[in-house]
Amino acid sequence: MTSTAVKLIDIAVNFTDGMFKGIYHGKKCHAADIPAVLARAWAAGVDRIIVTGGSLKESREALEIAETDGRLFCTVGVHPTRCGEFEESGDPEGHFQALLALAKEGIEKGKVVAVGECGLDYDRLHFCPADVQKKYFEKQFELAEAVKLPMFLHMRAAGEDFCEIMSRNLYRFPGGVTHSFTDSAEDRDRLLSFEKIFIGVNGCSLKTNENLEVLRGIPVERLMIETDSPYCDIRNTHAGSQYVKSVWPSKKKEKYEQDSIVKGRNEPCLVRQVLEVVAGCKGITDIEGLSKTLYHNTCRLFFPQDLDASAEAQLESGTTVQDS
């Protein structure tokens, strides 16, 4: 199982997804089980979780979920593949104002920590055309500027347009993370050229040897880890799996047991595996030190008001982990 010596933050969990209600492909297989999922996460050393919002409706639900536990936080925004909802609403500006109102409500409650998930996804243009994605990606910088929050970003096969829009709007937001990064070394370097942008990795970022080579070029001080659960688990066929040490008992969804993870459904405790792959891939033996650096990165962006005092002291004393 795991040691709790590490302290982790999972920056991307889709708790609004039906799988956490026990629904798979429209079929109910077991009871909703977020409390059991959270219990495993806390036991594995996860300290906080950011619940992802991908539409106005989903962002509302993410805020409701975040309010159930002091260690849960959330984002408010519209995913690139859902940007059609602005125009489908019949009142794009009204839709934007509803997002703004929700973000302000969540900030007052101490729960909303970022604008997003927003960005560009050219792999899935069948959901939303590029021109609509670009228009409402740009619009959401206005939201970040209004509420003075960092951005939780999505970039898929759209590096050039994404970075062009980013460069025009850098003054409007305090920083951000491009999460679930799966693109090329060239796109990695484009992102790293923006000083205030971090890169988030999960199982989808660790599938191939090429992915691992791209990861090796991300400095640990610009990195964050996530699960993006219930998707993006690390599978035995993935190149990164050779570095995984922590495992949990699992059962098929049809044979659900509360004390086991569901086979094929990712969940926040497994962010520990992402940490292990990052360490193994980069040749870092001090996994606890690595976790502190990643924790610090995440707090710097999303929780600057309460950076962990002991982690700060250790970082200032020069015990940060460097790439080998």
N, C-alpha and C positions, 0 to 999 in steps of 0.2 A: 504494500500500500504506500503510504507516504510518511515523511517526516514533516512536522509543522515548523521546523526551523526557518523555513522560507516564509516570506510575507508577499502575497501576490494580489494584483488587481486585474480582473478580467474586464477589459475595456469594451467588449462587444458580446452581449448575450441577447438573443431574440426570444425573450420570455413571452412575447405576445403570440408566438407561433403555436399552432394547434397541437404540435407534438407534446408540448408541456401541459396540454389539457388531456393527453392520452389519445389524440385523434391523428391517425396516419392515413393519408390519401382518402380522407372523408369517412373513415371507419374508426369508431371508438374501440380502442383496445384495452384501455385501463383508465383509472381515475386520474384527475389532475394531480400533479405531484410536485409542484414547485417547492413546497416545504422540505420534502425529502431531498430534492436536488440541492437546495441551499445548505442543508445540514452536511451533505458530503463536501460541498465547496468550503464551508467554514472549517471543517475537520482537516481539509487538505492544505490549509494555510492561506486560502483566499480571504482577503480582508475587506474588499469592496468589489462591487459589480456594477457596471454601467449597462442599463437596459436600453436597447436600441429602438428608436422610433424611425419608421420608414414612410409614414404618411400622417396626415392630420389625425385620422382615427386611431392609428397605431400609436402615435405619440401620446394621445390622451390615455390609452390603455397602459402604455409604458409608465406614465406618471402615476397612475393608480397602483400599479405593481410596486413601483419604487417607494410608495408611501407605506407599504406593509412592513418594511424593515429598515432600520437606521443605516444599514450597510449597503443599501441599494440606491442607485442614482439613475438618471436617464438622460436621453437626448430628445430634442424636438426638431423635426425637419422632414423633408420629403426626398426619398430615394430617387436616383435618376430614372429608374424604370417606372416610377409612379408619377412622374412630373405632369403627366396628362391630367391628373386630378385638379390642377389649378384651373384649366380651361373647361374641364367637364363640370366643374362646380357652377359654371355660368357666371361667376363673379371672381375672376382671378385675384383682384385686389382684396376683396372680402375674405377670400381663402387665406391670403397672406396675413391679413389682420387677425384672423382666427389663430394662426400659428403664433403670431407675435403675442397675442393675449395669453395663449397657453404657456409659452415660454416664460412670460413674466410671472404668471401664477406659480409655475414650477420653481422659479428662482426664489420667489418669496417663501416657498415651502422648503427651500434648501435642497431641492432634488434635481433640478435641471442643470447640467454641467456643460452642455455643448449644444451647438446647432448642427443638426444632421439626422440621419445619414444623408448627405447630399454630395453631388459630384456628377460624373459622366460614366456611362457604361455602354460602350459600343459593341460589346459582345451580345447584347440583348436588345437590339434596336427594334425587334418585333413588338416589344412592350411599349416603347416610346421613342419617336424619331429624334435624331441628333439635334435638330434645331430647337425642339421643345425642351430637351434636356439642357442645352446650353443656356437658353433663356432663363430657366428657373433655377439653374445652378447659380447663375450670376445674381439672380434676385435674392437668393438666400444669404449672400454676403451682406445685403441690406439688413436682414434679420440679425445676423451676428453683430453687426455694427450697432444696431439699436439696443441690444441687450448686453453688449460687451462680453460675449462668451467666445471660447475657442470653437473650432469647427471639427466635426467628425466626418471625415471625407471618404468618398468611394471613387476609385479610378480603375477602370477596366478597359484595356485596349484603346485608350483615348489620351495617352500621355501628352501629345502635342497640344491639343485643344484645352485639356485640363490645365496644363501649366501656363498656357497663354492667359486663360481666364484668371487663374490664381495670381499671376504677376500683376495684372491690372487692379487687383483688389486687395493686395497685401496690407495696405494701410487700414483696412476696415475691420480686422479681427486680430486678437492677441496671439494666435497660434493655432495649430491643428495637428491632427494625425490622419494620414492616409492609411486606412485600415485594410485588412485582408489583402495585403499586397501580393500580387502574383505576376507582375510584369517584368520587364527586362532590366538588365544592368544599366542600360541607357536611361530608362525611365526612373530607376532608383536614383541615378546621379542627378537627374533633373529635379527630383523631389528634394534631395539633399542640398541642392543649391539654394533652396529657400531655408534660411537659418531657423525659422520658427516652426518648421514642419517635421514631425516625427513619422516613422513608418511602423505600422502595426502588422504583426505576422501571426498566423494560425496554421492549422493543418494544411489548408489549401496552399499556403506559401512554402510548404516543405515536402512537396510530392516528388520532385525530380532532383537529380544531381545538379541540373542547371539552376533550379530554385535555390538549392543549398549554396551554390557558388555566389548567387546574387545576395543571399543573406550574409555571407562572409564579408561582403563589402559594405554592410550597414554598420556604422560605429555603434557600440552598445549605448552610448549616451544619446543616440537619436532613435532608439528602438523602444517599442512597447509590445506586449504579448496579449493574446486574446484567444477565445475559442470560436467566436461567431456561432456558437451553438444555437440550435440543434444541428447545424451544418458543420462542415470543415473539420471533421475528426481526423486524427492521424491513423491511417490504416496500415496493416502489415505490409502491403505492397508499396508503400511510400518510401522514398529514399531516406527520409528523416527518421523512420521507425527504428533504425538500428541504434539510435541514441536514447530511446524511451526506456526508462527504468521503472516508473510507477504504473501499476495496473490495478484495476478494480474488478471484482466479480461482475459478470454481465449475463443477462437473460434476454431472449427474444421478446419482443413486445407482447406476443400472444401468451407468453408465460411470465408476465410481469411479476416482479417481486420488489417491494419498496426498498430493500437493502442492496439491490443490485442496479447497476446502470443498464439502460436499454441498449442492446446491440444496435449499432448504426445510428444512434442518437447521441450527438455530442452534448456535453454539459460542462459547467464551469469548473468542476474539480479537475478536469483534464487539461486546464491551462498549465498545470504542473508539468505535463508531458511536453508542452510547447517550450517551457523553460529548459527542460532537459535536452531537447533537440538543439535549441540555440546554444546551450553550453557545449554540447558534444561537437556540434558543427564548427564552433569557433575555437575549440580546444581549451575551453575555460574549465578548470577543475574546481574552483571556488564557486559552487552553485548558489550558496547563500549570499555571497558578495554580489554575484550577478543579479539575484532577485532584488537586492537592496537598490542597486543602480536602476533597474527597470521600474521599481516602485517609486523611486525618487523622480524619474522622468515623468511618470504618470501623474504624480501629485503636482509636479511643477506646472503641468498643463491644466489639469482638471480640478485640482484641489489646492491651489496655491495658498489659500488662507489657513490651511492646517497641515502643512508639510510635517511629517513625522519628525519630532525633535531628535530622537536618538539616531535615526537614519541621517539626518542633517549633520549631526555631530561626527558620525563616522565618515561621511563624505568629506567633511571639512578636514578631517585628520588624515586624509589621503588614502583611505581604504577602498576607493572605487575600483571596480574591475575594468581592466583594459583588455581589448582584443589581443589574443596571442599572435 
